[in-house]
């Protein structure tokens, strides 16, 4: 079975879609009512907790 090379347009679409998926996985802006819950051990959650402590002291 011969391996066919992708045309330039298809190679571009492949890499673009792969990068889009990567960006979506890294996205941390979780909105209210979202089906995905933010992890408690997430760095963003830790930062928010520290900021909340600092504002409470001030």
Phi and psi in degrees as a GROMACS rama.xvg file:
@    title "Ramachandran Plot"
@    xaxis  label "Phi"
@    yaxis  label "Psi"
@TYPE xy
-80.9752  144.274  UNK-2
-92.4744  124.671  UNK-3
-98.8551  140.962  UNK-4
-81.7722  144.091  UNK-5
-74.972  144.696  UNK-6
-71.6021  162.666  UNK-7
-55.8541  -42.5444  UNK-8
-62.2291  -41.9848  UNK-9
-69.6454  -36.5181  UNK-10
-64.2439  -40.3698  UNK-11
-64.1537  -44.8454  UNK-12
-62.491  -38.5575  UNK-13
-63.2802  -48.0617  UNK-14
-69.819  -37.0438  UNK-15
-63.2651  -45.965  UNK-16
-66.8488  -35.3922  UNK-17
-65.0891  -41.2324  UNK-18
-68.5456  -34.4397  UNK-19
-64.9565  -41.4054  UNK-20
-63.9445  -41.5324  UNK-21
-61.5005  -43.1966  UNK-22
-63.2968  -41.955  UNK-23
-65.8576  -36.0098  UNK-24
-68.1025  -33.0794  UNK-25
-83.9096  -9.85098  UNK-26
-64.3235  134.881  UNK-27
-117.065  4.69068  UNK-28
-83.7505  91.8543  UNK-29
-95.2299  120.698  UNK-30
-90.0635  161.51  UNK-31
-64.0015  139.48  UNK-32
81.9661  5.77804  UNK-33
-74.6755  148.462  UNK-34
-76.7998  -21.5347  UNK-35
-92.728  130.625  UNK-36
-94.0391  142.817  UNK-37
-75  137.039  UNK-38
-70.0636  146.284  UNK-39
-72.4044  -27.6257  UNK-40
-94.472  9.08449  UNK-41
-65.8848  142.791  UNK-42
-60.6775  -35.4658  UNK-43
-63.9407  -39.9114  UNK-44
-66.6854  -39.7611  UNK-45
-63.214  -43.8799  UNK-46
-61.5225  -42.8655  UNK-47
-63.2652  -37.8397  UNK-48
-65.7646  -42.1976  UNK-49
-66.016  -42.0594  UNK-50
-62.8246  -37.3284  UNK-51
-65.7115  -39.7295  UNK-52
-64.5078  -42.4956  UNK-53
-66.5845  -38.5104  UNK-54
-71.1676  -30.5191  UNK-55
-68.271  -35.6492  UNK-56
-71.4759  -34.4366  UNK-57
